[in-house]
Amino acid sequence: MTQFKLTQKVTETARHNGKLGAGSRVVPEETPIALSYGGSTHAVMMATPGDFEDFAVGFSLTEGIIADPAQIETIEAVPDEKGIDLQIILKGEQNEALVARRRHMAGPVGCGLCGIESIEQAVRKTPSVAASPLRLTDAQIVEAVALLNGQQPLHFETRAVHGAGFYVPGKGLIAVREDVGRHNALDKLVGAAARAGYSGASGAVIVTSRVSVEMVQKTAIIGSPFIIAISAPTALAIRTAEDAGMTLIALVRGADFEIFTHSDRIQSGAIADVA
C-alpha cells in the first residue's frame, strides 16, 4: 500500500529568553480520508495518513459495519488532489447488509456520528460489558499508562497527536496507534488488535485523550471492560460507562489515578509479567 508522509518540517519564529528568532519544528500531517464501501463514501475523517488497513478494519468494527475483519474483501488507499479515498470492499452478505442500512440513512455524515439522522441515534445504545471477568491490579493500570507513554514516536516528534494502546495482562501493550484525531487513533488501535487476533474482551483500552462518550461506545463495542485515560472524562462518558458496566479510569499521573465507574474490577497487587 502507498506510503504517505506523516510529518512536515516547517519554519517558525520562536520567542526564547525574551528574544525572537528563526527556528523550525516538525508538525504532523492532517489529511481528509474518505472511508468508502463499494464505491460509496460513508464518512470523511481528518486524520494522519497512515495505518490505513488498521483504520479501515477498526472503523468498520466500531461503527458496526462488520463483526469480524474477515468480512472485508479488500482495502485500498487511493490518493487524489485533496486527500485519500480509503476504498473498502466487503464480502457478499456484509455488503448487502450495508446497502440495506444505507437506505435508512439521510444527510451528511462525520466523525463519531456516522450516518445518523436523529438525536436518539447520536446517543446510541452502548453494549454491556458487565459480564466480563477481566480484572486489573492498580499496579497494572500504572504500568499500562507508563508503557503507552514510552511508545508514541509521532507524539515525541510533534507533540500534536493522540495515542491509543491495547493492554493485555501478561503481554503488555500488544499494539499502539497514533493520530491527530482521538477517535481515529482508537479506531486504528481496534483494527490493529483485531488483525493481530486479539479480542477486545482480552484487554484494556489506554488513551492519552479526554474520554468522550464516543470513546466509551467504541470501547464497549469491541467488548473491552476498561478504558484508561491520561486526560479527564466528560459527564456523559461517565454515565455511559456506568450503564455499560465498564470501568472508567482517568487522570493517571504516575502512581495516582481516579476511578469514575465500577471500581470493583480493580485489585491491589503486583504487576503481572509484561511481555
N, C-alpha and C positions, 0 to 999 in steps of 0.2 A: 504494500500500500504506500502511496506517495507520502514523503516526509515533508512537513511544513515547519517553518521557523517558529519556535516557541517564544523567542525574545528578540528585542532590538536594543542596540546601544544608541542612546540619544545624548545630545549636548544639553547642557543646562547652565544656569547661573546660580551659584550657591553662596549662601552667607555663612561664613565661619569666623569665629572670633571677632565679630563686628565688622568684617570686610566682605565685599562681594568679589567673586572670582569665577572664571570659566571652569566648567567641570563636565563630567559625563556620568551617565547612570544606565544600567541595564533595566529595561522595563518589559513586562510580559506582553505578548500579542493578544489581541481580543478580536475575534472574528465571528461574523454571523455563520452559524452552522444550522442548516436545514436538516431535519430528520424526516425523510420521505419513505413512504411504504408503497411499493408497487407503482412508483412514479408520481404519487400524490403527496404533497407536503403536509405533514401532520403538526409540526411545531418548528419554530426557529429560535435558537438559543444564541446568546452572545457568550462565546466560550473560548478556551485555549485550544488551538488547533493541533491536538494530539490525542493519542489513546482512542482512536475512532471506533475500533471494534468493541472495546470496553464500554464506550459511551452508548453505542447502538444497542448492545445487549442490556446494559444496565437501565437505560431509559425505557426500553421495551418491557423490561420486568417490572419496574416501579410504577409504570403507567398502566399495568395490567393488560398490555397488548399481547404478551406471551407469558407462559408459565415456566418455560424451560428454554435455555439457549439453543437446544436442538431444533426448535421450531423456526429458527432463522435459516434460510437457504443461503443467502449471500449478503455481504456488506461491501460497499464500495464508496470511497470518498472521492467525489468529483469536484474539482475546483472550478470556479467561474470568476468573473471580473470582481465581484464584491464579496465573495465568501466561499463556502464549501457546502455542497449538497451531499449529505450522507444518505446514500441510496440503499435501502434495506428491502430485500425480497424475502417474504415469509413463505413457508411451506403451505401447501394447498388449503387444508381446513382452517388454519390460523389466518390466512389471507382472507378467506371468505368471511370469517368472524369479524375481522376488522372492517371489511366493506360494509357489513350489516350495521356495525357500530357507527360508521360514518354517516349513515342515513339519518341518524338521530342527532347529529351534531349541527350546530349553527354558529355563524360568526367567526371571528378571529380566534387564534389560539396563541398561547405564550407560556413562559416559564412557570412551572408549578401548577398551572391551571389549564392544562391542555385539553381542548375540545369540550369545554364546559359551556352551559347555556343558562345556568341558574345559580343563585346563592347556595341552594341546597347541595348542588354538585361541587361547589367550591369547598365546602366543609364536608367532604366525603366521609363515608363510614370507614373507620380505621379497623383493620383486622385485629383480633385479640391475640396477644402473645402470653396471656396469663398462665397458660398451662406449661410453659417452657420450664424444664428442670435446671437450666443453666444458672450457676451461681458464680460470683467472683469474690475474691478476697479484697479487702481495702488495699492491700499491697499490690495486687494485680492491676487495680484501677490506676494507681500511681505509675506503675511500670508501663502500662499501655500508653499513657499520655507521654511519658518520657521517651518511649520508643518512637512515637509519631514525631515528636519534636526533633529527633535526630535523623529523620528520613524524608525531608522536604527540600530537595536541592533547588527547585524553582523558587520556593519561598526565600531561601537563603540568598539567592542571586538577585531577586527583585523586591522582596518584602511587599508583594502586592497580590498574592494568590491565597486561596483556601486549600487546606489539606483534609483528607479523609482516610482513615485506616481501618482495617478489619482485624480485630484481635481475637485469636483462638487460644484458650488456655492450654498450656503445654507446648504451643508452637509459636507464640508471639504474634507479631504483625505479619500476616500472610500476604497482605497487599496494601499499598499506599498509592493514592492518586491525588493530583493537584489540578486546580483550575481557577480561573478568575471568578467563576460562579460557584457558590457553595453547593447549590443543587447539582450542578454539573460534576463537581468533584465527587459527590456522593454517588451519583449515577455511574460514573466511571469506576468507582470502587466496587459497586454492586456487580457491574459487568465483569471486572477482573476476578473477583472472588468466585462468581458463578462459573466463569470459563475455566477456573482452576479446580472446579469440582467441590467447592465448599458451599454448604447451605447456610443461609442467614441464621438459622437457629443454632448453629455451632459456635457462634461468637458474638462479639460486641462491636458496634459501630463507634469509632472515635473521630471527632471532628474538631477543627480549630475555629469554626464559625459559631455565631449565635445559633441557638436551637429554635427554629420556627416550626410551625405546625406541619409544613410540608416535609421537613426533615424527619419528624416523628412518623408521619404517614409512610414515607418511603422505607424507613427502618422496619416498621411493623409489617409492611407488605412482603418483605423478604424473610420475615419470621424471627428477627433478632429481638430479644427481650431487653437489650441495653442500648442506650445512646449516651455517650460520654463526651462532654464538650469542654473546651478551654474557655469559651465565652458563655454568656448568660442565655437563659431560655425566655421565650415570650409566655404570657399568661395562657394563651390558647394552646401552646405546645404542652404546657404542664397539664392542663385539663385533658388534652387528648391522650397524653402518655398515661395518665391516671386511669382513664376509661379503658385503654387498651391493655392494661396490666403490664406496662413497660416501666423499667427503672430508668429514670432520667437523672443523670449526674452532670453537674456543670461547675464552671468556675474552678477548674482544677488548677491549683497553684502549688507546685512541689508536692508535699505530702498532704496538703489540705484540699478539700473539695466539699461541695454542697449537694445533698441528695434531695430531690424535689418530689419523687414518687417511688413507691414500692421499695423502701429501704430494706425489707426483709430478704431481698435477694443478695445482699452484701454480707459477707462473713469476714471476721477478723482472722488473720493468719498470714503465713509466709507466702511469698510469691512462688507460683508453680514454675517448673522448668520452662524457660523460654528458648525456643529454637532460634 
